[in-house]
Amino acid sequence: MRLHRAAIAMCPVILAGWAVTWAAADTLPPLTGELSGGIALLKLPGAPTLDWKLVLREGGESVERIADLVLSAPGVSLQGEARLQALDRGTWRLAESRVDVGPWFAIITRSLDLDAADWSAEGALRVTGAGEIRPDAIAGRLQFELHDGTLRNSTHGWSVEGIAMRGALGLPPGIASDGPMLVRFREAAGFGLTARDGEIEFSLDRDGRVHVARAASQLMEGRVALAPFEFRLGQPASTEVRFDGVQLGQLAGVLPPVLASAEGRVTGAMTLSWSAADGVRPGAGRLQIDPGQSASLRLAPAPGFLTSRVPRKLTLLPAWLGPLARAFSPENPAYETLRAIEMGKMRLEVQSLEIGLRPEGDAAGRTARVVVQARPARGDVVDSVRFEVNVSGPLVDVLRLGLEGKVNVRAH
């Protein structure tokens, strides 16, 4: 039967009276039938009303009662069953329950005071579970799986696709993970970078803290991993990201536009922080070429980058000798080599590379500093060159290729 509003409003009173009447006897009344109505989720503004239907029937034993519950709403389908031997004793089971992540994720982000227009999600969440009904609590375990999910943030320009997640939550007291939770993703993109084949293992405690045991993925043909860290839901978090065997050529794409191309691999570490207001922000860090590893690079064309510091001709006699001095001014053999380097026509074999990141700025106000020591790939006129790239301005803009600050270069 479908209850009208007045009847629905009386259901709690009727059920309460029924419970008081039969509690002392520790038996269940021979009550069968069907009730239905709607639940408004007042703590989730904008959430649709959940339609519910409760069917009461007798079990295999005369003292057992079975309650079948169905909840449904746009994007939600839930079916559960409770088998009661008494009002406060029995078992429960949640079968084939599915949630459409997209619309409900938008509702939840609004309830957390996040701008729902910035966030979007897709995917279907499957939930199952079972447990006991005890005099002091409802205990049990909820298992969930998510396949081919997507999460995007338009404001900060990042996305994660191909998300698969599985795990379990234990009850009670509170809600906490029952064993490790595992998240995998196919691709995560942002800040001009793309990570692939990622895996994250974490757990949730009853105080609302998330403990990340490991997180790693493929990035720039190498591997990156986060140091273990923890944070409270909705609160800022920070950790260290470690780079191993990252391809220098791809890393050059997020550094100041000094390199035309590069080959080789680098390792290092950098701090990383996240907040709902600022998104992901880079912190202090350092990258370098591993000892014994080879690397090479080619500079982006920059006339005068090196040659402005050396004369085209060598002066062997004092200028006051006039024509005689000019007659003894041969071509500088290093000039053409340096010009070929600064115009990107000659590749450099890197002897050492250091990349330092300091978002708060150092004593000179630099937020990023790149120092390269290299020798020309051919010729023996120039033994080596050393140049330094300094960046001042917001480091997050540098890594987004904004370069709103100033870039200055020194060559030696």
Helices and strands as residue ranges (DSSP letters): H 5-23, E 33-39, E 50-58, E 65-73, E 76-86, E 89-100, H 101-111, E 119-133, E 138-153, E 158-171, E 176-177, E 181-190, E 193-204, E 209-219, E 222-226, E 229-232, E 237-247, H 248-251, G 252-254, E 259-263, E 265-275, E 279-289, E 296-299, G 307-309, G 319-321, H 323-327, H 333-342, E 348-357, E 368-376, E 385-392, H 395-399, E 406-411
